[in-house]
């Protein structure tokens, strides 16, 4: 495991989450009417998911485990390894679903869902980072 890679990705994750916190409008309706906030939140949420996948893939690659077939499976494997809880794996896998819509079908983004992620689920990313730190001793 390359500690520096993990540390850099955790710091990038922290910055993305903080950017979402700073730029989230007070309501979903306000988000739906603010293209700049939409872009900032979407970009930083998708980056957050990707960083979690990258960190997970890096940790899995250091074990005698087959590479996951999907992004979501990354979190199942991390849960099997005891790195994150099964409950956190489920929550982060839902974020992968958001990421997939944002990347592949941007016009279908539900701004109510995006606002809910930004206001109620950002702590999932912090919990993921804390679990990685605890598991790796970083």
ZIHUNOR-V779171 format. One record per residue. RES is the residue in three letters. NEAR is the number of other ideal C-beta (glycine too) atoms within 8 Angstrom. Layout:
BEGIN
RES:NEAR
RES:NEAR
END
This chain:
BEGIN
UNK:7
UNK:6
UNK:8
UNK:6
UNK:8
UNK:15
UNK:9
UNK:8
UNK:12
UNK:14
UNK:8
UNK:10
UNK:15
UNK:9
UNK:8
UNK:14
UNK:13
UNK:8
UNK:10
UNK:15
UNK:9
UNK:6
UNK:10
UNK:12
UNK:9
UNK:4
UNK:7
UNK:10
UNK:6
UNK:10
UNK:16
UNK:9
UNK:5
UNK:9
UNK:5
UNK:6
UNK:12
UNK:13
UNK:8
UNK:11
UNK:14
UNK:12
UNK:8
UNK:13
UNK:17
UNK:12
UNK:10
UNK:14
UNK:14
UNK:9
UNK:13
UNK:15
UNK:11
UNK:9
UNK:14
UNK:13
UNK:11
UNK:13
UNK:16
UNK:14
UNK:7
UNK:6
UNK:7
UNK:2
UNK:7
UNK:3
UNK:7
UNK:12
UNK:4
UNK:6
UNK:10
UNK:10
UNK:9
UNK:14
UNK:16
UNK:11
UNK:12
UNK:13
UNK:13
UNK:6
UNK:10
UNK:5
UNK:10
UNK:12
UNK:7
UNK:6
UNK:6
UNK:14
UNK:13
UNK:9
UNK:10
UNK:14
UNK:11
UNK:8
UNK:16
UNK:13
UNK:9
UNK:14
UNK:13
UNK:9
UNK:11
UNK:11
UNK:7
UNK:6
UNK:6
UNK:9
UNK:4
UNK:6
UNK:12
UNK:6
UNK:10
UNK:8
UNK:9
UNK:16
UNK:13
UNK:10
UNK:12
UNK:14
UNK:8
UNK:6
UNK:10
UNK:12
UNK:6
UNK:11
UNK:13
UNK:9
UNK:10
UNK:14
UNK:11
UNK:8
UNK:12
UNK:15
UNK:10
UNK:7
UNK:9
UNK:10
UNK:5
UNK:8
END
